[in-house]
């Protein structure tokens, strides 16, 4: 496999054959890339670093600090460090890339949204 490429097909197969619900596939500096596939209930707790989700497959509802939105394959989500969040009502084929980056406590800056 090309060292800077992570294939969704290959990562999904590796995760499927693992007892874990997530697996790290790439790290560089503060950046960490995981594939996450919750099982029945998403039991996540707030994280110490900022994170990005890119929905890899399926659909779900996503709760961030008591606000809920629908998500589907290809959607991008930003979650600031220490924010309460979880996926709910996710389809059987649901999985998401998780990208952690930056320092504990999160980066400072403004959020520009073009949605």
C-alpha positions in Angstrom: 0.0 0.0 0.0 1.2 3.5 -0.8 2.5 4.9 2.5 0.4 8.1 2.3 -2.8 6.5 1.1 -5.4 4.7 3.3 -8.0 2.7 1.3 -11.5 2.6 2.8 -11.9 -1.0 1.4 -8.7 -2.2 3.1 -9.3 -0.3 6.3 -12.9 -1.7 6.5 -11.7 -5.2 6.0 -9.0 -4.9 8.7 -11.5 -3.4 11.2 -14.1 -6.0 10.3 -11.6 -8.8 11.3 -10.7 -7.0 14.5 -12.5 -7.2 17.9 -12.2 -3.4 18.1 -14.7 -0.8 17.0 -12.0 1.6 15.8 -8.5 1.2 14.5 -5.7 3.8 13.8 -4.4 3.7 10.2 -2.2 6.7 10.0 -0.3 9.1 12.3 1.9 12.1 11.5 2.8 14.6 14.2 -0.4 15.5 16.0 -2.6 14.1 13.3 -4.2 10.7 13.8 -6.5 8.9 11.3 -8.9 6.2 12.6 -11.8 4.2 11.1 -14.7 3.9 13.6 -17.6 1.6 13.4 -19.8 1.8 16.5 -21.6 -1.4 17.6 -25.3 -0.9 18.6 -24.6 2.1 20.9 -22.0 4.9 20.5 -20.5 5.2 23.9 -18.0 8.0 23.1 -16.9 10.4 25.7 -15.5 13.9 25.0 -12.0 13.9 23.6 -9.1 16.1 24.6 -8.2 17.2 21.0 -10.2 18.6 18.1 -11.5 16.1 15.7 -13.1 15.7 12.3 -15.4 13.0 11.1 -15.9 12.2 7.4 -18.7 9.7 7.1 -17.2 6.7 5.2 -20.4 4.7 4.7 -24.1 4.5 5.8 -26.1 7.2 7.6 -26.9 8.2 11.2 -28.0 11.1 13.3 -25.2 13.0 15.1 -25.7 14.7 18.4 -23.3 17.5 19.4 -23.9 19.3 22.7 -27.7 18.4 22.5 -28.1 19.5 18.8 -28.9 16.7 16.4 -28.3 16.6 12.6 -28.7 13.9 9.9 -25.4 12.6 8.4 -24.6 10.4 5.4 -21.7 9.1 3.4 -19.3 11.9 2.5 -20.5 14.4 5.1 -17.9 16.3 7.2 -18.3 17.1 10.9 -16.1 19.2 13.1 -16.1 18.5 16.9 -14.2 20.8 19.2 -12.1 19.4 22.0 -14.1 18.4 25.1 -17.5 18.7 23.3 -20.1 16.0 24.1 -21.0 14.1 21.0 -22.2 10.7 19.7 -23.8 9.0 16.7 -27.3 7.7 17.2 -29.7 5.7 15.0 -26.9 4.6 12.7 -27.4 2.1 9.9 -25.7 -1.3 9.9 -23.2 -0.2 7.3 -22.3 3.0 9.1 -18.6 3.8 9.6 -16.7 7.1 9.8 -13.1 8.3 9.4 -12.0 10.1 12.6 -9.2 12.6 12.3 -7.7 13.9 15.6 -5.2 16.8 15.4 -3.7 19.6 17.4 -2.9 20.0 21.1 -4.9 18.8 24.1 -7.7 21.4 24.7 -8.0 22.1 21.0 -6.8 24.8 18.7 -8.0 28.4 19.0 -9.6 30.1 16.0 -12.8 31.0 14.3 -15.1 28.6 12.5 -16.1 29.5 9.0 -19.1 27.6 7.7 -20.3 27.8 4.1 -23.2 25.3 4.3 
